[in-house]
Amino acid sequence: MPVDFSGTWNLVSSDNFESYMLALGIDFATRKIAKMLKPQKVIEQEGDSFSIQTTSTFRSYFVQFKIGEEFEEDNKGLDHRKCKSVVTWDNDKLVCVQTGDKKNRGWTHWIEGDQLYLELRCEDQVCKQVYKRA
Ligand code: VL7
């Protein structure tokens, strides 16, 4: 049985998010607001089809994909840079590579115990977030 990411998850910790945002070119004022947020993720997983809705009081972001199928990502409301994204399995980890203007951009999700982990990468910065089931 593969891991099931489905559910509602609330942010409990975020490490190096500010530097990750800086690497993405997010302006000062936006960073100051964004780092105070406690986003919630609602993940739906059906076979190899996923949707991830990240919601906060300031901005929200929705993405939908199938494992191994490249898609255009607009990063609307985030840094607005378009990229070609593809998500694959690395054992029980979900690995997204976001190819575009920014080098080494992508993220990885995995579950340990009742916690959801997210590593966000951009250039030389890595942000690590932990979410708990709502
Ligand atoms: C998405 C934020 C900084 C702009 C607002 C911050 C709003 C809530 O890519 C992400 O998640 C993946 C994996 O779960 C699925 O899309 C993370 C947040 C990255 C980058 C940009 C700051 C303004 C945060 C949407």
Backbone and ligand atoms as CSV (ligand in chain L), in Angstrom:
chain,resi,resn,atom,element,x,y,z
A,1,MET,N,N,0.839,-1.226,0.000
A,1,MET,CA,C,0.000,0.000,0.000
A,1,MET,C,C,0.860,1.257,0.000
A,2,PRO,N,N,0.688,2.109,-1.001
A,2,PRO,CA,C,1.454,3.352,-1.001
A,2,PRO,C,C,0.950,4.295,0.090
A,3,VAL,N,N,1.786,5.232,0.453
A,3,VAL,CA,C,1.437,6.225,1.465
A,3,VAL,C,C,0.278,7.099,0.962
A,4,ASP,N,N,-0.578,7.516,1.864
A,4,ASP,CA,C,-1.714,8.367,1.495
A,4,ASP,C,C,-1.582,9.737,2.171
A,5,PHE,N,N,-1.357,10.758,1.335
A,5,PHE,CA,C,-1.180,12.131,1.835
A,5,PHE,C,C,-2.510,12.835,2.071
A,6,SER,N,N,-3.611,12.199,1.681
A,6,SER,CA,C,-4.920,12.855,1.756
A,6,SER,C,C,-5.225,13.334,3.166
A,7,GLY,N,N,-5.817,14.520,3.226
A,7,GLY,CA,C,-6.232,15.041,4.512
A,7,GLY,C,C,-6.020,16.533,4.618
A,8,THR,N,N,-6.293,17.044,5.789
A,8,THR,CA,C,-6.145,18.470,6.092
A,8,THR,C,C,-5.008,18.607,7.088
A,9,TRP,N,N,-4.088,19.474,6.757
A,9,TRP,CA,C,-2.835,19.597,7.513
A,9,TRP,C,C,-2.577,21.056,7.878
A,10,ASN,N,N,-2.209,21.288,9.125
A,10,ASN,CA,C,-1.922,22.654,9.582
A,10,ASN,C,C,-0.441,22.831,9.871
A,11,LEU,N,N,0.097,23.960,9.446
A,11,LEU,CA,C,1.516,24.251,9.680
A,11,LEU,C,C,1.824,24.339,11.173
A,12,VAL,N,N,2.872,23.649,11.590
A,12,VAL,CA,C,3.322,23.802,12.978
A,12,VAL,C,C,4.714,24.414,13.065
A,13,SER,N,N,5.551,24.210,12.072
A,13,SER,CA,C,6.851,24.888,12.098
A,13,SER,C,C,7.391,25.099,10.695
A,14,SER,N,N,8.214,26.128,10.568
A,14,SER,CA,C,8.754,26.520,9.273
A,14,SER,C,C,10.161,27.061,9.496
A,15,ASP,N,N,11.124,26.433,8.884
A,15,ASP,CA,C,12.525,26.783,9.092
A,15,ASP,C,C,13.119,27.321,7.791
A,16,ASN,N,N,13.712,28.527,7.873
A,16,ASN,CA,C,14.397,29.138,6.718
A,16,ASN,C,C,13.454,29.596,5.604
A,17,PHE,N,N,12.188,29.821,5.945
A,17,PHE,CA,C,11.200,30.247,4.941
A,17,PHE,C,C,11.568,31.617,4.353
A,18,GLU,N,N,12.058,32.507,5.228
A,18,GLU,CA,C,12.416,33.858,4.781
A,18,GLU,C,C,13.510,33.811,3.688
A,19,SER,N,N,14.523,33.000,3.908
A,19,SER,CA,C,15.605,32.894,2.914
A,19,SER,C,C,15.125,32.235,1.628
A,20,TYR,N,N,14.213,31.290,1.765
A,20,TYR,CA,C,13.603,30.666,0.583
A,20,TYR,C,C,12.843,31.726,-0.221
A,21,MET,N,N,12.068,32.561,0.472
A,21,MET,CA,C,11.317,33.616,-0.210
A,21,MET,C,C,12.253,34.619,-0.863
A,22,LEU,N,N,13.351,34.938,-0.178
A,22,LEU,CA,C,14.345,35.862,-0.730
A,22,LEU,C,C,14.944,35.282,-2.015
A,23,ALA,N,N,15.238,33.994,-2.012
A,23,ALA,CA,C,15.765,33.324,-3.205
A,23,ALA,C,C,14.768,33.403,-4.360
A,24,LEU,N,N,13.466,33.425,-4.011
A,24,LEU,CA,C,12.425,33.538,-5.046
A,24,LEU,C,C,12.193,34.983,-5.481
A,25,GLY,N,N,12.861,35.914,-4.807
A,25,GLY,CA,C,12.721,37.325,-5.166
A,25,GLY,C,C,11.476,37.988,-4.606
A,26,ILE,N,N,10.920,37.429,-3.542
A,26,ILE,CA,C,9.739,38.030,-2.912
A,26,ILE,C,C,10.153,39.307,-2.174
A,27,ASP,N,N,9.381,40.378,-2.376
A,27,ASP,CA,C,9.761,41.675,-1.798
A,27,ASP,C,C,9.625,41.690,-0.274
A,28,PHE,N,N,10.281,42.656,0.337
A,28,PHE,CA,C,10.378,42.781,1.797
A,28,PHE,C,C,9.008,42.763,2.484
A,29,ALA,N,N,8.115,43.623,2.032
A,29,ALA,CA,C,6.807,43.757,2.690
A,29,ALA,C,C,6.027,42.441,2.634
A,30,THR,N,N,6.067,41.797,1.480
A,30,THR,CA,C,5.357,40.518,1.317
A,30,THR,C,C,5.967,39.448,2.218
A,31,ARG,N,N,7.291,39.437,2.308
A,31,ARG,CA,C,7.971,38.458,3.170
A,31,ARG,C,C,7.570,38.634,4.631
A,32,LYS,N,N,7.474,39.886,5.068
A,32,LYS,CA,C,7.131,40.157,6.473
A,32,LYS,C,C,5.740,39.628,6.803
A,33,ILE,N,N,4.818,39.762,5.869
A,33,ILE,CA,C,3.470,39.221,6.085
A,33,ILE,C,C,3.500,37.699,5.997
A,34,ALA,N,N,4.154,37.199,4.953
A,34,ALA,CA,C,4.110,35.758,4.647
A,34,ALA,C,C,4.693,34.912,5.771
A,35,LYS,N,N,5.734,35.444,6.424
A,35,LYS,CA,C,6.383,34.617,7.449
A,35,LYS,C,C,5.549,34.472,8.722
A,36,MET,N,N,4.529,35.325,8.880
A,36,MET,CA,C,3.629,35.233,10.037
A,36,MET,C,C,2.495,34.225,9.817
A,37,LEU,N,N,2.326,33.774,8.578
A,37,LEU,CA,C,1.158,32.954,8.245
A,37,LEU,C,C,1.281,31.532,8.770
A,38,LYS,N,N,0.134,30.937,9.027
A,38,LYS,CA,C,0.063,29.517,9.414
A,38,LYS,C,C,-0.816,28.817,8.383
A,39,PRO,N,N,-0.278,28.512,7.213
A,39,PRO,CA,C,-1.098,27.945,6.143
A,39,PRO,C,C,-1.639,26.556,6.481
A,40,GLN,N,N,-2.722,26.250,5.824
A,40,GLN,CA,C,-3.326,24.924,5.927
A,40,GLN,C,C,-3.281,24.268,4.554
A,41,LYS,N,N,-2.940,22.988,4.504
A,41,LYS,CA,C,-2.953,22.243,3.248
A,41,LYS,C,C,-4.068,21.216,3.263
A,42,VAL,N,N,-4.826,21.204,2.172
A,42,VAL,CA,C,-5.801,20.139,1.955
A,42,VAL,C,C,-5.319,19.344,0.746
A,43,ILE,N,N,-4.958,18.101,1.003
A,43,ILE,CA,C,-4.406,17.255,-0.052
A,43,ILE,C,C,-5.421,16.170,-0.390
A,44,GLU,N,N,-5.666,15.996,-1.689
A,44,GLU,CA,C,-6.504,14.896,-2.163
A,44,GLU,C,C,-5.661,14.018,-3.055
A,45,GLN,N,N,-5.618,12.757,-2.732
A,45,GLN,CA,C,-4.813,11.790,-3.486
A,45,GLN,C,C,-5.721,10.639,-3.905
A,46,GLU,N,N,-5.822,10.442,-5.219
A,46,GLU,CA,C,-6.589,9.305,-5.743
A,46,GLU,C,C,-5.716,8.609,-6.757
A,47,GLY,N,N,-5.174,7.484,-6.385
A,47,GLY,CA,C,-4.212,6.805,-7.249
A,47,GLY,C,C,-3.018,7.709,-7.458
A,48,ASP,N,N,-2.717,8.002,-8.710
A,48,ASP,CA,C,-1.583,8.876,-9.009
A,48,ASP,C,C,-2.010,10.317,-9.282
A,49,SER,N,N,-3.266,10.656,-8.976
A,49,SER,CA,C,-3.754,12.029,-9.156
A,49,SER,C,C,-3.791,12.744,-7.808
A,50,PHE,N,N,-3.264,13.965,-7.808
A,50,PHE,CA,C,-3.173,14.750,-6.579
A,50,PHE,C,C,-3.732,16.146,-6.788
A,51,SER,N,N,-4.307,16.710,-5.734
A,51,SER,CA,C,-4.491,18.158,-5.682
A,51,SER,C,C,-4.018,18.619,-4.308
A,52,ILE,N,N,-3.385,19.775,-4.316
A,52,ILE,CA,C,-2.903,20.367,-3.070
A,52,ILE,C,C,-3.378,21.810,-3.017
A,53,GLN,N,N,-4.235,22.093,-2.036
A,53,GLN,CA,C,-4.715,23.459,-1.819
A,53,GLN,C,C,-4.022,23.996,-0.570
A,54,THR,N,N,-3.245,25.044,-0.740
A,54,THR,CA,C,-2.600,25.690,0.407
A,54,THR,C,C,-3.336,26.996,0.651
A,55,THR,N,N,-3.889,27.134,1.849
A,55,THR,CA,C,-4.726,28.300,2.156
A,55,THR,C,C,-4.128,29.083,3.316
A,56,SER,N,N,-4.177,30.403,3.209
A,56,SER,CA,C,-3.820,31.251,4.343
A,56,SER,C,C,-4.693,32.494,4.296
A,57,THR,N,N,-4.590,33.319,5.333
A,57,THR,CA,C,-5.416,34.531,5.402
A,57,THR,C,C,-4.977,35.575,4.379
A,58,PHE,N,N,-3.785,35.405,3.799
A,58,PHE,CA,C,-3.203,36.409,2.898
A,58,PHE,C,C,-3.248,35.969,1.435
A,59,ARG,N,N,-2.701,34.828,1.140
A,59,ARG,CA,C,-2.679,34.282,-0.222
A,59,ARG,C,C,-2.989,32.797,-0.136
A,60,SER,N,N,-3.490,32.254,-1.240
A,60,SER,CA,C,-3.721,30.817,-1.322
A,60,SER,C,C,-3.208,30.317,-2.659
A,61,TYR,N,N,-2.940,29.026,-2.712
A,61,TYR,CA,C,-2.360,28.473,-3.938
A,61,TYR,C,C,-2.887,27.063,-4.147
A,62,PHE,N,N,-3.253,26.764,-5.400
A,62,PHE,CA,C,-3.811,25.458,-5.738
A,62,PHE,C,C,-3.006,24.818,-6.847
A,63,VAL,N,N,-2.711,23.557,-6.699
A,63,VAL,CA,C,-2.007,22.841,-7.764
A,63,VAL,C,C,-2.589,21.432,-7.884
A,64,GLN,N,N,-2.608,20.943,-9.110
A,64,GLN,CA,C,-3.162,19.636,-9.434
A,64,GLN,C,C,-2.196,18.937,-10.366
A,65,PHE,N,N,-1.953,17.664,-10.160
A,65,PHE,CA,C,-1.005,16.967,-11.041
A,65,PHE,C,C,-1.210,15.466,-10.981
A,66,LYS,N,N,-0.629,14.808,-11.983
A,66,LYS,CA,C,-0.542,13.349,-11.990
A,66,LYS,C,C,0.917,12.972,-11.959
A,67,ILE,N,N,1.227,11.935,-11.222
A,67,ILE,CA,C,2.608,11.483,-11.111
A,67,ILE,C,C,3.205,11.229,-12.495
A,68,GLY,N,N,4.379,11.822,-12.731
A,68,GLY,CA,C,5.112,11.584,-13.973
A,68,GLY,C,C,4.659,12.401,-15.164
A,69,GLU,N,N,3.596,13.204,-15.011
A,69,GLU,CA,C,3.099,14.025,-16.122
A,69,GLU,C,C,3.484,15.480,-15.929
A,70,GLU,N,N,4.304,15.992,-16.845
A,70,GLU,CA,C,4.738,17.387,-16.740
A,70,GLU,C,C,3.556,18.332,-16.918
A,71,PHE,N,N,3.542,19.401,-16.132
A,71,PHE,CA,C,2.484,20.405,-16.255
A,71,PHE,C,C,3.081,21.799,-16.128
A,72,GLU,N,N,2.334,22.784,-16.640
A,72,GLU,CA,C,2.716,24.196,-16.549
A,72,GLU,C,C,2.262,24.704,-15.196
A,73,GLU,N,N,3.177,25.273,-14.429
A,73,GLU,CA,C,2.793,25.839,-13.145
A,73,GLU,C,C,2.944,27.346,-13.228
A,74,ASP,N,N,1.937,28.098,-12.745
A,74,ASP,CA,C,1.987,29.566,-12.893
A,74,ASP,C,C,2.443,30.274,-11.613
A,75,ASN,N,N,2.433,29.543,-10.495
A,75,ASN,CA,C,2.833,30.137,-9.206
A,75,ASN,C,C,2.124,31.462,-8.927
A,76,LYS,N,N,0.859,31.508,-9.341
A,76,LYS,CA,C,0.027,32.702,-9.190
A,76,LYS,C,C,-0.143,33.047,-7.709
A,77,GLY,N,N,0.100,34.310,-7.371
A,77,GLY,CA,C,-0.016,34.756,-5.985
A,77,GLY,C,C,1.242,34.486,-5.172
A,78,LEU,N,N,2.180,33.750,-5.760
A,78,LEU,CA,C,3.457,33.493,-5.093
A,78,LEU,C,C,4.498,34.368,-5.793
A,79,ASP,N,N,5.422,33.799,-6.541
A,79,ASP,CA,C,6.382,34.649,-7.268
A,79,ASP,C,C,5.958,34.871,-8.722
A,80,HIS,N,N,4.865,34.251,-9.149
A,80,HIS,CA,C,4.295,34.429,-10.493
A,80,HIS,C,C,5.202,33.955,-11.629
A,81,ARG,N,N,6.285,33.264,-11.335
A,81,ARG,CA,C,7.149,32.751,-12.419
A,81,ARG,C,C,6.603,31.435,-12.922
A,82,LYS,N,N,6.463,31.341,-14.225
A,82,LYS,CA,C,5.987,30.088,-14.806
A,82,LYS,C,C,7.107,29.058,-14.773
A,83,CYS,N,N,6.749,27.822,-14.546
A,83,CYS,CA,C,7.743,26.759,-14.685
A,83,CYS,C,C,7.069,25.485,-15.168
A,84,LYS,N,N,7.890,24.574,-15.646
A,84,LYS,CA,C,7.423,23.230,-16.036
A,84,LYS,C,C,7.701,22.331,-14.846
A,85,SER,N,N,6.661,21.714,-14.357
A,85,SER,CA,C,6.806,20.933,-13.140
A,85,SER,C,C,6.467,19.481,-13.397
A,86,VAL,N,N,7.139,18.614,-12.666
A,86,VAL,CA,C,6.803,17.194,-12.710
A,86,VAL,C,C,7.026,16.605,-11.323
A,87,VAL,N,N,6.077,15.767,-10.917
A,87,VAL,CA,C,6.143,15.154,-9.589
A,87,VAL,C,C,6.296,13.644,-9.764
A,88,THR,N,N,7.247,13.093,-9.048
A,88,THR,CA,C,7.479,11.644,-9.111
A,88,THR,C,C,7.589,11.083,-7.693
A,89,TRP,N,N,7.494,9.769,-7.595
A,89,TRP,CA,C,7.731,9.085,-6.318
A,89,TRP,C,C,9.207,8.784,-6.172
A,90,ASP,N,N,9.737,9.043,-4.971
A,90,ASP,CA,C,11.051,8.527,-4.592
A,90,ASP,C,C,10.774,7.674,-3.345
A,91,ASN,N,N,10.582,6.398,-3.543
A,91,ASN,CA,C,10.035,5.534,-2.494
A,91,ASN,C,C,8.718,6.146,-2.008
A,92,ASP,N,N,8.597,6.497,-0.717
A,92,ASP,CA,C,7.345,7.063,-0.213
A,92,ASP,C,C,7.355,8.588,-0.185
A,93,LYS,N,N,8.365,9.176,-0.824
A,93,LYS,CA,C,8.412,10.641,-0.890
A,93,LYS,C,C,7.879,11.122,-2.225
A,94,LEU,N,N,7.202,12.272,-2.181
A,94,LEU,CA,C,6.663,12.923,-3.366
A,94,LEU,C,C,7.639,14.036,-3.735
A,95,VAL,N,N,8.241,13.927,-4.921
A,95,VAL,CA,C,9.301,14.873,-5.293
A,95,VAL,C,C,8.886,15.674,-6.518
A,96,CYS,N,N,8.853,17.002,-6.369
A,96,CYS,CA,C,8.507,17.898,-7.476
A,96,CYS,C,C,9.740,18.655,-7.943
A,97,VAL,N,N,9.975,18.622,-9.251
A,97,VAL,CA,C,11.027,19.420,-9.867
A,97,VAL,C,C,10.346,20.516,-10.674
A,98,GLN,N,N,10.687,21.771,-10.368
A,98,GLN,CA,C,10.073,22.933,-11.023
A,98,GLN,C,C,11.111,23.618,-11.913
A,99,THR,N,N,11.079,23.292,-13.192
A,99,THR,CA,C,12.087,23.807,-14.111
A,99,THR,C,C,11.658,25.159,-14.681
A,100,GLY,N,N,12.544,26.158,-14.528
A,100,GLY,CA,C,12.241,27.514,-15.006
A,100,GLY,C,C,13.432,28.411,-14.773
A,101,ASP,N,N,13.141,29.704,-14.513
A,101,ASP,CA,C,14.223,30.679,-14.346
A,101,ASP,C,C,15.095,30.411,-13.129
A,102,LYS,N,N,14.507,29.819,-12.107
A,102,LYS,CA,C,15.243,29.596,-10.861
A,102,LYS,C,C,15.873,28.211,-10.849
A,103,LYS,N,N,17.164,28.182,-10.553
A,103,LYS,CA,C,17.886,26.908,-10.479
A,103,LYS,C,C,17.450,26.116,-9.245
A,104,ASN,N,N,17.495,24.806,-9.398
A,104,ASN,CA,C,17.305,23.920,-8.244
A,104,ASN,C,C,15.984,24.174,-7.514
A,105,ARG,N,N,14.931,24.460,-8.291
A,105,ARG,CA,C,13.642,24.748,-7.670
A,105,ARG,C,C,12.791,23.472,-7.588
A,106,GLY,N,N,12.184,23.282,-6.438
A,106,GLY,CA,C,11.297,22.132,-6.290
A,106,GLY,C,C,10.910,21.919,-4.844
A,107,TRP,N,N,10.211,20.826,-4.589
A,107,TRP,CA,C,9.811,20.512,-3.216
A,107,TRP,C,C,9.687,18.999,-3.042
A,108,THR,N,N,9.719,18.579,-1.803
A,108,THR,CA,C,9.526,17.169,-1.462
A,108,THR,C,C,8.577,17.073,-0.273
A,109,HIS,N,N,7.604,16.177,-0.369
A,109,HIS,CA,C,6.684,15.895,0.735
A,109,HIS,C,C,6.904,14.472,1.219
A,110,TRP,N,N,6.820,14.281,2.523
A,110,TRP,CA,C,6.774,12.927,3.060
A,110,TRP,C,C,6.035,12.942,4.392
A,111,ILE,N,N,5.674,11.755,4.855
A,111,ILE,CA,C,4.941,11.624,6.116
A,111,ILE,C,C,5.781,10.801,7.081
A,112,GLU,N,N,5.844,11.271,8.302
A,112,GLU,CA,C,6.471,10.491,9.383
A,112,GLU,C,C,5.530,10.570,10.566
A,113,GLY,N,N,5.090,9.444,11.036
A,113,GLY,CA,C,4.119,9.422,12.132
A,113,GLY,C,C,2.853,10.125,11.684
A,114,ASP,N,N,2.366,11.085,12.481
A,114,ASP,CA,C,1.154,11.818,12.088
A,114,ASP,C,C,1.510,13.190,11.528
A,115,GLN,N,N,2.758,13.354,11.130
A,115,GLN,CA,C,3.175,14.659,10.623
A,115,GLN,C,C,3.517,14.610,9.140
A,116,LEU,N,N,3.162,15.707,8.478
A,116,LEU,CA,C,3.493,15.894,7.065
A,116,LEU,C,C,4.693,16.830,6.986
A,117,TYR,N,N,5.682,16.425,6.234
A,117,TYR,CA,C,6.874,17.251,6.062
A,117,TYR,C,C,6.904,17.827,4.657
A,118,LEU,N,N,7.446,19.040,4.553
A,118,LEU,CA,C,7.622,19.678,3.241
A,118,LEU,C,C,8.974,20.362,3.219
A,119,GLU,N,N,9.750,20.006,2.225
A,119,GLU,CA,C,11.015,20.706,1.990
A,119,GLU,C,C,10.831,21.500,0.708
A,120,LEU,N,N,11.041,22.829,0.809
A,120,LEU,CA,C,10.930,23.719,-0.350
A,120,LEU,C,C,12.333,24.158,-0.742
A,121,ARG,N,N,12.664,24.008,-2.008
A,121,ARG,CA,C,14.012,24.352,-2.468
A,121,ARG,C,C,13.978,25.428,-3.546
A,122,CYS,N,N,14.929,26.372,-3.462
A,122,CYS,CA,C,15.131,27.342,-4.542
A,122,CYS,C,C,16.578,27.797,-4.480
A,123,GLU,N,N,17.279,27.635,-5.579
A,123,GLU,CA,C,18.704,27.955,-5.652
A,123,GLU,C,C,19.426,27.257,-4.493
A,124,ASP,N,N,20.127,28.025,-3.630
A,124,ASP,CA,C,20.878,27.374,-2.547
A,124,ASP,C,C,20.108,27.356,-1.220
A,125,GLN,N,N,18.799,27.636,-1.263
A,125,GLN,CA,C,18.015,27.713,-0.023
A,125,GLN,C,C,17.052,26.546,0.126
A,126,VAL,N,N,16.959,26.063,1.344
A,126,VAL,CA,C,16.019,24.989,1.655
A,126,VAL,C,C,15.182,25.409,2.858
A,127,CYS,N,N,13.878,25.387,2.692
A,127,CYS,CA,C,12.954,25.661,3.793
A,127,CYS,C,C,12.313,24.348,4.194
A,128,LYS,N,N,12.282,24.062,5.486
A,128,LYS,CA,C,11.662,22.828,5.942
A,128,LYS,C,C,10.449,23.142,6.808
A,129,GLN,N,N,9.310,22.599,6.402
A,129,GLN,CA,C,8.069,22.833,7.138
A,129,GLN,C,C,7.507,21.519,7.664
A,130,VAL,N,N,6.819,21.625,8.809
A,130,VAL,CA,C,6.146,20.480,9.398
A,130,VAL,C,C,4.672,20.838,9.584
A,131,TYR,N,N,3.808,19.901,9.201
A,131,TYR,CA,C,2.358,20.067,9.345
A,131,TYR,C,C,1.805,18.919,10.177
A,132,LYS,N,N,0.756,19.245,10.935
A,132,LYS,CA,C,0.061,18.230,11.729
A,132,LYS,C,C,-1.356,18.067,11.201
A,133,ARG,N,N,-1.907,16.856,11.314
A,133,ARG,CA,C,-3.285,16.631,10.876
A,133,ARG,C,C,-4.253,17.515,11.669
A,134,ALA,N,N,-5.164,18.126,10.935
A,134,ALA,CA,C,-6.139,19.028,11.575
A,134,ALA,C,C,-7.137,18.215,12.396
L,1,VL7,C1,C,3.618,27.266,-1.571
L,1,VL7,C2,C,5.394,30.409,-0.828
L,1,VL7,C3,C,6.640,32.505,-1.229
L,1,VL7,C4,C,5.116,34.337,-1.829
L,1,VL7,C5,C,2.578,34.489,0.408
L,1,VL7,C6,C,2.800,33.191,1.078
L,1,VL7,C7,C,1.533,32.381,0.988
L,1,VL7,C8,C,0.475,30.179,1.282
L,1,VL7,O1,O,4.670,25.053,-3.401
L,1,VL7,C9,C,4.182,24.973,-2.314
L,1,VL7,O2,O,3.489,23.898,-1.931
L,1,VL7,C10,C,3.513,22.773,-2.764
L,1,VL7,C11,C,3.688,21.568,-1.886
L,1,VL7,O3,O,2.633,21.419,-0.963
L,1,VL7,C12,C,2.192,22.680,-3.514
L,1,VL7,O4,O,1.929,23.830,-4.205
L,1,VL7,C13,C,4.392,26.028,-1.295
L,1,VL7,C14,C,4.065,28.367,-0.646
L,1,VL7,C15,C,5.397,28.943,-1.059
L,1,VL7,C16,C,6.559,31.041,-1.563
L,1,VL7,C17,C,5.850,33.340,-2.167
L,1,VL7,C18,C,4.901,34.817,-0.439
L,1,VL7,C19,C,3.465,35.214,-0.237
L,1,VL7,C20,C,1.735,30.971,1.447
L,1,VL7,C21,C,0.086,29.908,-0.170
